């Protein structure tokens, strides 16, 4: 294949190098550095391999055999970062981390060809690629503690801080972690990504925790090439933007292997010994453009491009080797040519490897539902003596019937007793016990190590959960209101939901996110406290969305979600209807119809609620009302009035909004032939649309109608009644279908 300017420039520059003072292989390559000649030569091999992987990526794309050309050229100094760390230090890497990956692969006693082959298989989307199996080009490997990241905008920084937090929290709780107690979490990213809100969340969270004396052993590595695709980063901006309390700033020339090596060693030592964050700022260059399709000359001057070429880190390392007598210029050129031939030959072999062949293959890692195992794990309770201690000798099943809020609180206490790695955290959840009292008393019973407050940042809350989950803990973060979740939705969509998909299940982040949501709060609300928008959750592949309405369902479904997270790494959103938290009555004041007994552990198996199973009320044959959440109470009330008039109705509570309980839905629909969907979410993008589509796809030929809330944000006070689904609307629509 033809050589581009970067290749030609490298050969010419190396051929022009002259030998200097000969130093021993175990001596520093120059004065003032700890980088030995032996280590420099070893790291040059990985830098060279990374560069040639970029060459191979462009060649594969030309042959229509490769699908990814964002390369690492100019960033090869990150080999020094890898060398400063241990193989079992968890790494969440930038997409320009080729040299880091090859270095770590070799540090794990793998052959050099194995690391090269891993990356090449990713370039051609081969199903044999060791981490994603052809689903995406990522750097990752379960044996190398490299957690795959697809982020281009630093959305992995909140998770990386969560990993560092979890290392320390697992040690404090006496629990096992996938990594040693003195491990360091490392995450790398670019200068342009630093400006993203998620990057700022990561830095702020680490700073906030450190400021309060908490240990956060994380190494932030900013590889600053001065440009984000075509947008320049102002000089001095990275340093100015990262000055935060508790975070040590270290800067070095990432194009100079010796400088990068010394700075990385110093940074890692500080993090490992002080258990405190370091921001390592490596100035780099970007060679060969942003990606294969990028025409740099459209937005950069020839002088700017030439300036970067003159700082080529591969040439700089070759200069170190030649001038210190570790290798001759001729030897390095021959090494380049030999390695180039090897990598291109391996690229051709990779192109012939199999690719994913069906939708089933592609989707296999998304949601491995292990229903039997979940049914076995969910009913497990703590020993009676432990439960006695948890509840102060007054077991909830021996008391009065409970509200939805009380059922969730008791279940959280029971599961905290069962799962030592379970943690509850969020805004106001500790001493206050949550805005609605759902977590009241839990910190007092289980301590601040397991129930604690976070600062006000939903990205940080979810990031801590993501890190804790991948570290083997069982996080249960709380998002105070559904509207607040949208501030941080990419942490679920782009980070949580993709991890098992892009690692074939080698890495999972089990998590149950409790969210207070939906509408109908009286005397309080407005848009941010009465949000009914869940469409953005329902289209996330593999995500479980639970929506319990009744106390007994809430307890059983929460145990199911926790068991699914623990056994298969599921990510679950547990959507709790705020307006039903403290509801006691169903039909008349004082009837207690919305209360339910707290089921004792010996009945948990028989009352288990599998994911995707609905609950039916009544045995009517004239009409099925399909609903969930607040709609359940309204529909039951409407159904009773219709029954009193001689109509025969049944009400189906979906309970699960993802996946929808299609089998139960169709069974009830076929029994009546008429279906009314009472959906409290919006008409456009609401749950009803999915229900109708599922019924039609399943061949339902009966009558279908729906009533929903309006396509509106929810206003404050009584005005909300004008746009929210009402009981009267459900009844009117039912009569229309029945007559």
Protein Blocks (a to p, Z undefined) as FASTA:
>chain_A
ZZdfklmmmmmmmmmpccdddddfkbcfbehiabdfklmmmmmmmmmmmmmmmmmmmmmm
mnopacbfbdfehilmmmmmmmmmcfklccdddfklmmmmmmmmmmnopafklmmmmmmm
mmnopakbcklnopaccdddfklopacdfbfnlpmmmmmmmmmmmmmmmmmnopacfbdf
kbccdddddfklmmpmklmmmmmmmmmmmmnopacddddddddehiahjaccdehklmmm
mgcghiacddddfklmklmmmmmmmmmmmmmmnopacddddddddehijblmlcfklmpc
fklmmmmmmmomklmmmmmmmmnopacfklmmmmmmmmmmmmmmmmmmmmmpccdfbfkl
mmmmmmgccfklmmmmmmpccdfklmmmmnnopafklmccddfklmmmmmmmmmmmmmmm
bccedehklmnnpanommgoklmmnojklgccddddfklmmmmmmmmmmnopacddddfb
fklmmmmmmmmmmmmmmmmmmnnomaccdddddddedehiehiacjklmccbfklmmmgg
hiacdddfbfklmmmmmmmmmmmmmmnopacdddddfklmmgcbfkbghklpmgccdddf
klmmmmpccehiacdedjbfkbccddehjllmmmmmmmmmmmmnopacddddfkpabdcd
fklmmmmmmmnopacdddfbdfehpaklmmmmmmmmnopabdcdddddddddddehjllm
mmgccfklmmmmmmmmmZZ
